[in-house]
Amino acid sequence: MHTQIISFFENFISLNKEDIALVKSVGALKHVSKNEFLLTEGKPCSFVAFINKGLFRAFYTVDGQEYSKQFFFENGFCSDYSSFLTQRNADTYLQAIEDSTVLILQKEEIDMLYEKVPKFVYFGKALAESLFIKISDIKTSFILNTPEERYSNFVKERPKVVQRVPQYMIASYLGITPEALSRIRKRLTKKK
């Protein structure tokens, strides 16, 4: 149940036996069915979920229309991180796109890891910096790139998403309509 998350942590920090035992003492395994929600808008996000198996998306709703914000895969974390940090109500939904298994770590457990294992402070910093860079790159792309360039970059950087996520969700993430995405895909296929 904790093997994958320990391996993930060890990509950033070294863990001794005591650290590993502490990691194994936290978290609760949860199976999430396709289309089930881990989080709904309007509630504080009190957890981070490490995805052992499956795929999730974060999205907003505005006037009944869904807007994809992010996709989360195996061996990574899933959360509304802003709500998690501030404990304000989330403005996003977290929904399973596939049947999934996650290890849920509550905020108190994360805080305890930071307190008892100082290396986790470095891990948190590295992870937060990585998230900041991704968010900054996405915002920059919406200003500097055409929809076709955004899609091409998306395919290069995240090929698993294209294979596992419905096209209408990808279109929403890119800020275009499904019809526009279809035209872009046809043009790119002709160029090849």
Accessible surface in RSA format (square Angstrom, percent):
REM  Atomic radii and reference values for relative SASA: ProtOr
REM  Chains: A
REM  Algorithm: Lee & Richards
REM  Probe-radius: 1.40
REM  Slices: 20
REM RES _ NUM      All-atoms   Total-Side   Main-Chain    Non-polar    All polar
REM                ABS   REL    ABS   REL    ABS   REL    ABS   REL    ABS   REL
RES MET A   1   115.90  60.0  65.10  43.1  50.80 121.0  64.93  55.2  50.97  67.5
RES HIS A   2    12.86   7.0  10.22   7.1   2.65   6.8   3.48   3.6   9.38  10.9
RES THR A   3   103.24  73.4  97.46  98.8   5.78  13.8  69.89  93.9  33.35  50.4
RES GLN A   4    63.88  35.7  58.37  42.7   5.51  13.1  28.68  61.0  35.21  26.7
RES ILE A   5     0.37   0.2   0.37   0.3   0.00   0.0   0.37   0.3   0.00   0.0
RES ILE A   6    15.92   9.1  15.92  11.9   0.00   0.0  15.92  11.5   0.00   0.0
RES SER A   7    60.54  51.2  55.92  74.6   4.62  10.6  32.10  68.4  28.43  39.8
RES PHE A   8    32.13  16.1  29.24  18.1   2.89   7.5  31.53  19.1   0.60   1.7
RES PHE A   9     3.80   1.9   3.80   2.4   0.00   0.0   3.80   2.3   0.00   0.0
RES GLU A  10    82.84  47.6  58.67  44.4  24.17  57.5  19.57  37.9  63.27  51.7
RES ASN A  11   118.81  81.9  81.74  79.0  37.07  89.3  21.66  52.1  97.15  93.9
RES PHE A  12    68.55  34.3  46.24  28.6  22.31  58.1  52.13  31.6  16.42  47.0
RES ILE A  13    14.45   8.2   5.24   3.9   9.21  22.2  14.08  10.1   0.37   1.0
RES SER A  14    85.98  72.7  73.79  98.5  12.19  28.1  52.99 112.8  33.00  46.2
RES LEU A  15    19.85  11.1   0.00   0.0  19.85  49.9   1.30   0.9  18.55  49.9
RES ASN A  16    73.50  50.7  63.40  61.3  10.09  24.3  37.68  90.7  35.82  34.6
RES LYS A  17   177.19  86.4 168.42 103.3   8.78  20.9 113.11 101.8  64.09  68.3
RES GLU A  18   126.00  72.3 116.90  88.4   9.10  21.7  67.84 131.2  58.16  47.5
RES ASP A  19    11.32   7.9  11.12  11.1   0.20   0.5   0.20   0.5  11.12  11.1
RES ILE A  20    43.60  24.8  43.60  32.5   0.00   0.0  43.60  31.4   0.00   0.0
RES ALA A  21    59.75  54.9  50.19  77.4   9.56  21.8  54.35  76.5   5.40  14.3
RES LEU A  22    39.06  21.8  36.37  26.0   2.69   6.8  38.47  27.0   0.59   1.6
RES VAL A  23     1.28   0.8   1.28   1.2   0.00   0.0   1.28   1.1   0.00   0.0
RES LYS A  24   120.39  58.7 104.33  64.0  16.07  38.3  50.63  45.6  69.76  74.3
RES SER A  25    81.32  68.7  40.16  53.6  41.16  94.8  47.82 101.8  33.50  46.9
RES VAL A  26     5.47   3.6   4.66   4.2   0.82   2.0   5.03   4.4   0.45   1.2
RES GLY A  27    20.22  24.9   0.00   N/A  20.22  24.9   1.38   3.8  18.84  42.2
RES ALA A  28    60.96  56.0  56.41  87.0   4.55  10.4  60.83  85.7   0.13   0.3
RES LEU A  29    73.66  41.0  45.23  32.4  28.43  71.5  45.23  31.8  28.43  76.5
RES LYS A  30    82.71  40.4  79.02  48.5   3.69   8.8  33.21  29.9  49.50  52.7
RES HIS A  31   133.54  73.0 115.05  80.0  18.49  47.3  86.64  89.3  46.90  54.6
RES VAL A  32     1.91   1.3   0.00   0.0   1.91   4.6   0.77   0.7   1.14   3.1
RES SER A  33    65.68  55.5  62.67  83.6   3.01   6.9  26.44  56.3  39.23  55.0
RES LYS A  34   123.37  60.2 109.49  67.2  13.88  33.1  52.58  47.3  70.79  75.4
RES ASN A  35    86.62  59.7  79.49  76.8   7.12  17.2  22.08  53.1  64.53  62.4
RES GLU A  36    67.23  38.6  58.79  44.5   8.43  20.1  34.44  66.6  32.79  26.8
RES PHE A  37    80.20  40.1  63.12  39.1  17.08  44.5  63.12  38.3  17.08  48.9
RES LEU A  38    24.44  13.6   3.93   2.8  20.51  51.6   5.70   4.0  18.74  50.4
RES LEU A  39    10.58   5.9   5.87   4.2   4.71  11.8  10.48   7.4   0.10   0.3
RES THR A  40    41.16  29.3  39.73  40.3   1.43   3.4  35.29  47.4   5.87   8.9
RES GLU A  41    76.03  43.6  59.23  44.8  16.80  40.0  15.18  29.4  60.85  49.7
RES GLY A  42    39.72  49.0   0.00   N/A  39.72  49.0  23.70  65.0  16.02  35.9
RES LYS A  43   123.08  60.0 122.71  75.3   0.38   0.9  72.84  65.6  50.25  53.5
RES PRO A  44    63.62  46.4  52.27  47.6  11.35  41.3  52.27  43.2  11.35  70.6
RES CYS A  45     0.01   0.0   0.00   0.0   0.01   0.0   0.01   0.0   0.00   0.0
RES SER A  46    41.59  35.1  41.25  55.1   0.34   0.8  21.85  46.5  19.74  27.7
RES PHE A  47    17.65   8.8  17.65  10.9   0.00   0.0  17.65  10.7   0.00   0.0
RES VAL A  48    12.56   8.3  12.56  11.4   0.00   0.0  12.56  10.9   0.00   0.0
RES ALA A  49     0.00   0.0   0.00   0.0   0.00   0.0   0.00   0.0   0.00   0.0
RES PHE A  50     0.00   0.0   0.00   0.0   0.00   0.0   0.00   0.0   0.00   0.0
RES ILE A  51     0.00   0.0   0.00   0.0   0.00   0.0   0.00   0.0   0.00   0.0
RES ASN A  52    19.68  13.6  12.36  11.9   7.32  17.6   7.14  17.2  12.54  12.1
RES LYS A  53   113.28  55.3 113.07  69.4   0.20   0.5  89.94  81.0  23.34  24.9
RES GLY A  54     1.12   1.4   0.00   N/A   1.12   1.4   1.01   2.8   0.11   0.3
RES LEU A  55     0.00   0.0   0.00   0.0   0.00   0.0   0.00   0.0   0.00   0.0
RES PHE A  56     0.00   0.0   0.00   0.0   0.00   0.0   0.00   0.0   0.00   0.0
RES ARG A  57     7.43   3.1   7.43   3.8   0.00   0.0   0.00   0.0   7.43   4.5
RES ALA A  58     1.99   1.8   1.99   3.1   0.00   0.0   1.99   2.8   0.00   0.0
RES PHE A  59     4.39   2.2   4.39   2.7   0.00   0.0   4.39   2.7   0.00   0.0
RES TYR A  60    75.10  35.1  75.10  42.7   0.00   0.0  48.49  36.4  26.61  32.8
RES THR A  61    42.48  30.2  28.19  28.6  14.28  34.0  18.24  24.5  24.23  36.6
RES VAL A  62    82.14  54.0  77.22  69.9   4.91  11.8  80.91  70.3   1.23   3.3
RES ASP A  63   151.09 105.8 102.95 102.5  48.14 113.8  44.91 105.7 106.18 105.9
RES GLY A  64    75.64  93.3   0.00   N/A  75.64  93.3  38.03 104.4  37.61  84.2
RES GLN A  65   101.63  56.8  98.67  72.1   2.96   7.1  20.60  43.9  81.03  61.5
RES GLU A  66    66.44  38.1  61.40  46.5   5.04  12.0  19.45  37.6  46.99  38.4
RES TYR A  67    98.15  45.8  98.15  55.8   0.00   0.0  65.71  49.4  32.44  40.0
RES SER A  68     9.63   8.1   0.17   0.2   9.47  21.8   0.00   0.0   9.63  13.5
RES LYS A  69    72.54  35.4  59.09  36.3  13.44  32.0  48.43  43.6  24.10  25.7
RES GLN A  70    30.95  17.3  30.95  22.6   0.00   0.0  13.47  28.7  17.48  13.3
RES PHE A  71     2.56   1.3   0.00   0.0   2.56   6.7   0.00   0.0   2.56   7.3
RES PHE A  72    33.34  16.7  30.00  18.6   3.34   8.7  33.34  20.2   0.00   0.0
RES PHE A  73    20.97  10.5  14.79   9.2   6.18  16.1  14.79   9.0   6.18  17.7
RES GLU A  74    47.44  27.2  37.30  28.2  10.13  24.1  19.54  37.8  27.89  22.8
RES ASN A  75    76.95  53.1  67.29  65.0   9.67  23.3  22.14  53.3  54.81  53.0
RES GLY A  76    17.29  21.3   0.00   N/A  17.29  21.3  17.29  47.4   0.00   0.0
RES PHE A  77    36.29  18.2  21.84  13.5  14.45  37.6  22.04  13.4  14.25  40.8
RES CYS A  78     0.30   0.2   0.00   0.0   0.30   0.7   0.30   0.8   0.00   0.0
RES SER A  79    16.14  13.6   4.81   6.4  11.33  26.1   4.81  10.2  11.33  15.9
RES ASP A  80     4.06   2.8   2.76   2.7   1.30   3.1   1.30   3.1   2.76   2.7
RES TYR A  81    69.45  32.4  65.25  37.1   4.20  10.9  49.57  37.2  19.88  24.5
RES SER A  82    63.55  53.7  55.45  74.0   8.09  18.6  40.46  86.2  23.08  32.3
RES SER A  83     4.78   4.0   1.78   2.4   3.00   6.9   4.12   8.8   0.66   0.9
RES PHE A  84     7.81   3.9   7.81   4.8   0.00   0.0   7.81   4.7   0.00   0.0
RES LEU A  85   100.76  56.1  78.29  56.0  22.48  56.5  78.38  55.0  22.38  60.2
RES THR A  86    64.00  45.5  34.94  35.4  29.05  69.2  42.01  56.4  21.99  33.2
RES GLN A  87    71.51  40.0  55.46  40.5  16.05  38.2  38.79  82.6  32.72  24.8
RES ARG A  88   153.90  64.6 147.82  75.4   6.08  14.5  67.81  92.7  86.10  52.2
RES ASN A  89    95.60  65.9  73.38  70.9  22.22  53.5  14.44  34.8  81.16  78.4
RES ALA A  90     3.82   3.5   0.00   0.0   3.82   8.7   0.84   1.2   2.98   7.9
RES ASP A  91    81.04  56.8  77.35  77.0   3.68   8.7  34.32  80.8  46.71  46.6
RES THR A  92     0.29   0.2   0.29   0.3   0.00   0.0   0.00   0.0   0.29   0.4
RES TYR A  93    43.71  20.4  43.71  24.9   0.00   0.0  15.77  11.9  27.94  34.4
RES LEU A  94     0.10   0.1   0.10   0.1   0.00   0.0   0.10   0.1   0.00   0.0
RES GLN A  95    19.63  11.0  19.63  14.3   0.00   0.0   0.45   1.0  19.17  14.5
RES ALA A  96     0.30   0.3   0.00   0.0   0.30   0.7   0.00   0.0   0.30   0.8
RES ILE A  97    11.54   6.6   7.79   5.8   3.75   9.0   9.81   7.1   1.73   4.7
RES GLU A  98    50.31  28.9  48.42  36.6   1.89   4.5  28.37  54.9  21.94  17.9
RES ASP A  99    85.64  60.0  79.26  78.9   6.38  15.1  25.40  59.8  60.24  60.1
RES SER A 100     3.83   3.2   0.00   0.0   3.83   8.8   0.20   0.4   3.64   5.1
RES THR A 101    19.20  13.7  19.20  19.5   0.00   0.0  10.65  14.3   8.55  12.9
RES VAL A 102     0.00   0.0   0.00   0.0   0.00   0.0   0.00   0.0   0.00   0.0
RES LEU A 103     0.19   0.1   0.19   0.1   0.00   0.0   0.19   0.1   0.00   0.0
RES ILE A 104    18.39  10.5  17.32  12.9   1.07   2.6  17.32  12.5   1.07   2.9
RES LEU A 105     1.30   0.7   1.30   0.9   0.00   0.0   1.30   0.9   0.00   0.0
RES GLN A 106    67.00  37.5  67.00  49.0   0.00   0.0  30.32  64.5  36.68  27.8
RES LYS A 107    45.71  22.3  45.71  28.0   0.00   0.0  21.56  19.4  24.16  25.7
RES GLU A 108   122.44  70.3 114.55  86.7   7.89  18.8  69.79 135.0  52.66  43.0
RES GLU A 109    43.85  25.2  42.19  31.9   1.66   4.0  19.90  38.5  23.95  19.6
RES ILE A 110    22.26  12.7  22.26  16.6   0.00   0.0  22.26  16.0   0.00   0.0
RES ASP A 111    64.47  45.2  59.57  59.3   4.90  11.6  28.16  66.3  36.31  36.2
RES MET A 112    48.79  25.3  45.31  30.0   3.48   8.3  47.36  40.3   1.43   1.9
RES LEU A 113     3.66   2.0   3.66   2.6   0.00   0.0   3.66   2.6   0.00   0.0
RES TYR A 114    74.13  34.6  68.47  39.0   5.66  14.7  52.04  39.1  22.09  27.2
RES GLU A 115   142.22  81.6 112.92  85.4  29.30  69.8  45.24  87.5  96.98  79.2
RES LYS A 116   128.07  62.5  98.22  60.3  29.86  71.1  48.29  43.5  79.78  85.0
RES VAL A 117     5.14   3.4   4.29   3.9   0.85   2.0   5.14   4.5   0.00   0.0
RES PRO A 118   100.42  73.2  92.99  84.8   7.43  27.0  94.21  77.8   6.22  38.6
RES LYS A 119    71.83  35.0  66.99  41.1   4.84  11.5  59.06  53.2  12.77  13.6
RES PHE A 120     4.24   2.1   4.24   2.6   0.00   0.0   4.24   2.6   0.00   0.0
RES VAL A 121    86.25  56.8  83.41  75.5   2.84   6.8  84.31  73.3   1.94   5.3
RES TYR A 122   123.99  57.9 119.85  68.2   4.14  10.8  79.29  59.6  44.71  55.1
RES PHE A 123    12.16   6.1  12.16   7.5   0.00   0.0  12.16   7.4   0.00   0.0
RES GLY A 124     8.11  10.0   0.00   N/A   8.11  10.0   6.79  18.6   1.32   2.9
RES LYS A 125   117.96  57.5 108.28  66.4   9.67  23.0  85.53  77.0  32.42  34.5
RES ALA A 126    18.31  16.8  12.57  19.4   5.74  13.1  14.50  20.4   3.81  10.1
RES LEU A 127    38.34  21.3  38.34  27.4   0.00   0.0  38.34  26.9   0.00   0.0
RES ALA A 128    38.86  35.7  33.21  51.2   5.66  12.9  34.37  48.4   4.49  11.9
RES GLU A 129    82.34  47.3  79.34  60.0   3.00   7.2  39.51  76.4  42.83  35.0
RES SER A 130    41.48  35.1  35.20  47.0   6.29  14.5  19.96  42.5  21.53  30.2
RES LEU A 131    57.44  32.0  57.44  41.1   0.00   0.0  57.44  40.3   0.00   0.0
RES PHE A 132   141.93  71.0 138.49  85.8   3.44   8.9 141.59  85.8   0.34   1.0
RES ILE A 133   101.65  57.8 100.73  75.0   0.92   2.2 101.65  73.2   0.00   0.0
RES LYS A 134   115.86  56.5 112.89  69.3   2.96   7.1  66.37  59.7  49.49  52.7
RES ILE A 135    92.25  52.5  91.86  68.4   0.39   0.9  92.19  66.4   0.06   0.2
RES SER A 136    43.41  36.7  37.85  50.5   5.56  12.8  11.83  25.2  31.58  44.2
RES ASP A 137    87.73  61.5  81.75  81.4   5.98  14.1  26.54  62.5  61.20  61.0
RES ILE A 138    50.81  28.9  48.26  36.0   2.55   6.1  50.80  36.6   0.01   0.0
RES LYS A 139   136.57  66.6 132.89  81.5   3.68   8.8  79.46  71.5  57.11  60.8
RES THR A 140    61.96  44.1  59.53  60.3   2.43   5.8  39.97  53.7  21.99  33.2
RES SER A 141    23.14  19.6  21.44  28.6   1.70   3.9  18.87  40.2   4.28   6.0
RES PHE A 142    88.27  44.2  66.98  41.5  21.29  55.4  66.98  40.6  21.29  60.9
RES ILE A 143   142.85  81.3 112.57  83.9  30.27  73.0 117.07  84.3  25.78  69.9
RES LEU A 144   130.82  72.9 100.36  71.8  30.46  76.6 103.90  73.0  26.91  72.4
RES ASN A 145    43.87  30.3  34.74  33.6   9.14  22.0   1.72   4.1  42.15  40.7
RES THR A 146    72.58  51.6  68.45  69.4   4.13   9.9  69.98  94.0   2.60   3.9
RES PRO A 147    52.66  38.4  52.66  48.0   0.00   0.0  52.66  43.5   0.00   0.0
RES GLU A 148    32.18  18.5  31.56  23.9   0.62   1.5  15.68  30.3  16.50  13.5
RES GLU A 149    79.15  45.4  76.29  57.7   2.86   6.8  30.88  59.7  48.27  39.4
RES ARG A 150    23.01   9.7  19.28   9.8   3.72   8.9   4.76   6.5  18.25  11.1
RES TYR A 151    12.35   5.8  12.35   7.0   0.00   0.0   5.99   4.5   6.36   7.8
RES SER A 152    28.92  24.4  24.77  33.1   4.15   9.6  21.59  46.0   7.33  10.3
RES ASN A 153    51.30  35.4  50.68  49.0   0.63   1.5  10.59  25.5  40.71  39.4
RES PHE A 154    11.01   5.5   6.96   4.3   4.05  10.5  10.60   6.4   0.41   1.2
RES VAL A 155    51.77  34.1  50.22  45.5   1.55   3.7  50.22  43.6   1.55   4.2
RES LYS A 156   154.61  75.4 125.39  76.9  29.22  69.6  89.78  80.8  64.83  69.1
RES GLU A 157   132.60  76.1 101.43  76.7  31.16  74.2  42.04  81.3  90.56  73.9
RES ARG A 158    63.90  26.8  59.14  30.1   4.76  11.3  32.33  44.2  31.57  19.1
RES PRO A 159    66.24  48.3  65.28  59.5   0.96   3.5  66.08  54.6   0.16   1.0
RES LYS A 160    99.63  48.6  99.51  61.1   0.11   0.3  68.67  61.8  30.96  33.0
RES VAL A 161     0.48   0.3   0.48   0.4   0.00   0.0   0.48   0.4   0.00   0.0
RES VAL A 162    32.19  21.2  23.28  21.1   8.91  21.5  23.28  20.2   8.91  24.2
RES GLN A 163   144.23  80.7 105.59  77.2  38.64  92.0  42.25  89.9 101.98  77.3
RES ARG A 164    69.30  29.1  50.20  25.6  19.10  45.5  39.11  53.5  30.19  18.3
RES VAL A 165     6.09   4.0   0.00   0.0   6.09  14.7   1.19   1.0   4.89  13.3
RES PRO A 166    53.09  38.7  40.12  36.6  12.96  47.1  52.35  43.2   0.74   4.6
RES GLN A 167    57.49  32.1  52.90  38.7   4.59  10.9  44.16  94.0  13.33  10.1
RES TYR A 168   118.33  55.2 113.31  64.5   5.02  13.1  86.44  65.0  31.88  39.3
RES MET A 169    13.56   7.0  13.00   8.6   0.56   1.3  13.56  11.5   0.00   0.0
RES ILE A 170     0.00   0.0   0.00   0.0   0.00   0.0   0.00   0.0   0.00   0.0
RES ALA A 171     0.08   0.1   0.08   0.1   0.00   0.0   0.08   0.1   0.00   0.0
RES SER A 172    25.46  21.5  13.02  17.4  12.44  28.6  19.20  40.9   6.26   8.8
RES TYR A 173    22.18  10.4  15.87   9.0   6.31  16.4   9.79   7.4  12.40  15.3
RES LEU A 174     5.06   2.8   5.06   3.6   0.00   0.0   5.06   3.6   0.00   0.0
RES GLY A 175    52.89  65.2   0.00   N/A  52.89  65.2  24.77  68.0  28.13  63.0
RES ILE A 176    26.90  15.3  10.35   7.7  16.55  39.9  19.48  14.0   7.42  20.1
RES THR A 177    75.16  53.5  71.49  72.5   3.66   8.7  69.76  93.7   5.39   8.2
RES PRO A 178    63.81  46.5  57.90  52.8   5.91  21.5  58.74  48.5   5.08  31.5
RES GLU A 179   109.47  62.8 104.37  79.0   5.10  12.1  57.23 110.7  52.23  42.6
RES ALA A 180    20.76  19.1  19.89  30.7   0.87   2.0  20.36  28.7   0.40   1.1
RES LEU A 181     1.39   0.8   1.39   1.0   0.00   0.0   1.39   1.0   0.00   0.0
RES SER A 182    48.84  41.3  44.17  59.0   4.67  10.8  26.79  57.1  22.05  30.9
RES ARG A 183   133.44  56.0 132.36  67.5   1.08   2.6  58.59  80.1  74.85  45.4
RES ILE A 184     5.32   3.0   5.32   4.0   0.00   0.0   5.32   3.8   0.00   0.0
RES ARG A 185    93.47  39.2  91.01  46.4   2.46   5.9  14.90  20.4  78.57  47.6
RES LYS A 186   132.75  64.8 128.62  78.9   4.12   9.8  79.56  71.6  53.19  56.7
RES ARG A 187   110.89  46.6 108.11  55.1   2.78   6.6  59.71  81.6  51.18  31.0
RES LEU A 188    34.84  19.4  33.85  24.2   0.99   2.5  33.85  23.8   0.99   2.7
RES THR A 189    97.02  69.0  87.48  88.7   9.54  22.7  64.68  86.9  32.33  48.9
RES LYS A 190   177.07  86.4 143.01  87.7  34.06  81.1  94.53  85.1  82.53  87.9
RES LYS A 191   149.33  72.9 110.43  67.8  38.90  92.6  85.68  77.1  63.65  67.8
RES LYS A 192   211.57 103.2 146.64  90.0  64.93 154.6 109.41  98.5 102.17 108.8
END  Absolute sums over single chains surface
CHAIN  1 A    10819.2       9193.4       1625.8       6428.9       4390.2
END  Absolute sums over all chains
TOTAL         10819.2       9193.4       1625.8       6428.9       4390.2
